[in-house]
């Protein structure tokens, strides 16, 4: 269940991150950001700017070197956040039904209930009929749909998504974008999605956080004006083209700066 719209789901307060090693690397510097409950936030920035690190800090997979993250999400027996990664991370030894039900299995939900929930989400992502199939029998797009269904099936109030569609071919990616928009609009979970694709950020997000080259700082926060529900057809509009160009202009210097670290 998402928290009430209008409240703050995540408050990022002066967060910095330094990876300690032979040569310390500062990934993030002084990040301040509030994420509303039920919002869809997209983070864009050049490679190596700390986008994924910030996502992992939000999900308690990394610890900030400085600052803190205040999380205002409902307490329950399910994880506060579910992850979807670019490498879909489905379990090859589980079939589709078992993969989607895994989160609730770990939360000790009864078998009948978790399988009922899993079948619902399998249907929502268009995989009905593949419940007994194993990942190696499916395409990359289908495996990513398993990962997305599993994240929704956990019941977690927030989804943290790191380039979840980045490995898909262009046509499958467009279909998955529309599917993800539809699922989010029905559930209104708090979503934070990292992407390199400006078009994807404009199609999916309520707001776009533009980050600088390393160390990653917030350069700009852009509110997306397009009404919902959205379909990929908006990408053909003049307003969409203008916004895409404006975001690219904001990113261009940062991408050039990031090449120094490549």
N, C-alpha and C positions, 0 to 999 in steps of 0.2 A: 504493500500500500504506500503510495506517495504521501509525503507530508503535505499539509495544507498549502495551496498556492499562495504566494505572497510572503511566506516565511523564508528564511535563509537556510538552505540545506548545507552549504559549505561556506565557511569564512576563512580565507587564506590571509594570514596576518604576517607580513614582512618575512616571507619564507625565502631562505637561501639554501643552496645545497652545494657542498664541496666533496668530491670523491677523493679520498686520501690514498696516495700511493707514492711511488718514487718521484713522480711529478704530479702534485695535486692539481685537480681539474675542477674549476668552479662551473657547475652546470646551470645554476639558477641564482639570481641576485634580486632580493627585495621584491618578491611577488606579493601583491595585495589585490585580492579579488573576492567578491561575494557572488555566490551562485544561488539563484532563487530555487526554491522547491518546485519541482515539476517543469523546470526549464530545460532547454536543449542548447548546450554551449559547445561550440566548435573551436578548437585551438589550432591555429596555423602558424607556421614559422619555418625557417630554413632547417635543414638537417643539422642535428647536433646542438640545437638550441635549448634542449631540456624539456621538450613537450612531454615525452614519455616519462621522464623523471617526475615531472609535476603530477602526472596521472597516478604514478605509483605511490607518491607521497599521499595523495588524496585517499588511496585505497589501502594505506598502511602497509604497503610492500617495501617502502623506503622511509627513512627517518630524515626529517629536515635537519640541517646543520644549525640553522638559525630560524627563529620564528615558530609559528604553530598553525595548525589547521583545526578549527572548531567545527565539529560535525553535529548538525541538528537533524538527525534522522531517527525514525521510530525504533525503539528497542524491541526486539522480538527474538525468536529462536533461529532466524535466518540471517545471513551476513548482511551488513548494511550496504555493501556494494558488491556487484557482480562484474567480472571482467570479461571482455571479448578482445582478443588479440588478433593481429594480422595473420599470424600462423594459428589457425583456428583452434588448435589444442584439443580436439576431440580425442577420446580414448579409443585406440584402434581395436582393443580387445572387447569393447562394448558395442552392442548394436545401437541403432538410432534411439530406440525407446529407452534403453539403459543410460545412454549418454545424456539425454534430455532430463531424465529423472534423477541424475546423479546428485545435484545440489540438494534436493529435498531428501534423498537417501541419507546424505551426510547430516542433515538436520533431524534425522530420526522420524520423518513423516512415514506413516504406514504405507505398505506396498500398494494397496488398492488405490489410496488417495493420490500418491505421487505418480502412479502410472496414469490415472485419470487426468491429472494436471498435465503430464507429459504429452498425452495424446492430444489434448487441447492445443498445446503450443506447436506440436508437430503439424497439426492441421493449419494453424495460423501462418506457418511459414511454407505451406504448400508441399509437405512431405508425407501426407497420408498415403499409405500403401507401402512405405519404406521402413516401417517400424522395426522390422527384423533384419534389415540390411546392415552391413558393417561398413565403416568409413572407406575402406579400400575399394568397395564396390561402387562408390559414388563420385561425382565430379567435385571439383574444388568449390564451386558455388553451393552445391548441396551440403558439403561438409561445413561451410561457413554458416549456412542456415541452421544446421544443428547447433553450432556454438551460440548463435543468437537466440534460438529457442530455449536452450539451456539457461542462458542468462536471465531471460524473462521468467522462466519456470521457477527459478529460485525464490521468487517473491521479494527479492531485495529491492528497496526503494530507490536505489541509484544504480546506474549502469556506467561503467568506465570503459571506454572503447578506444583501442589504440590501432588506428589504421585498419578497422575491421573489414573493409572492402578493398584494400589496396592491392591484393594479389589477384583480384578477379579480372576477367576480360571486360572490355568496355560495355558490351551489351548486357552481360550478367550484372555488372556493377550498377547500371541504370535501374534494372528491375529490383535489385536488392535495396537501392536507395529508396525507391517508392515503397517497398515493403516495410522498411525500417521506419519511415515517416508514418505509415498507417498504424503500425504497432505502437509507436510512441504516442500518437494522438489518441489512441484508445486507452492507454495505460497512464500516461502523463507521469512517468518516472522522471527523476532527475538524471539527465544524461550529460556526460562530458565526453566528447569525441575528438580525438586527435586525427588530423588529416593533412596531407600535402595538397589536396585538391581544393582550390578556391571555389569551384562550381559546387562541389559537394557540401562545403561549409554553408554556402548561400542557400542551397536547397533544403538542408536539414535544420540549420540552427536558428535559434531566437537571437543569439548574439555570437559574434566572432571575436575571439581574443587573438590579436596579432602579436607575435613575440619577436624579439630581436635576436640577432646572432649571439652565440655564446659569449659571456654568460647570459642566459635567457632572462630578459626583462619584458614586462608588458609594454609594448609600444603604443597600442591602440586597442580600444574596445568598440566594436561596431554593432549597432542594433540592426537586425535584418527586418526590413519593412514589409516583406511579402506576406499577405494574409494566408491563413491555413483554412482548409487543407491544401497542400501543395503537391503538384505533379511536375515531372521533368520538363513539361512544356514551358514553364516559366523561364527556362534557360534561353529561350528564343526571343525574349522581350528586350526592348531597348534599356529599360531600367536595370535588368539583370546584367546586361553587358557593361553598363556604366559602373555598377557596383563592383563587378569582377575586375575591371580595369583599375578602379581606385584602390582596391585591396592589393593588387599586384604592384602598383606604384609604391604603396607602403612597404611591401615586402622586398622590392627589387634590391635596394641597397643592403638589406640584411642578408639576402642570399649571396650577394657578391662578397660581403664581409665573411660569410661562413666558409667561402672557398679557401680562405687562408688556413683553415684547420683540416682541409681534405688531403 
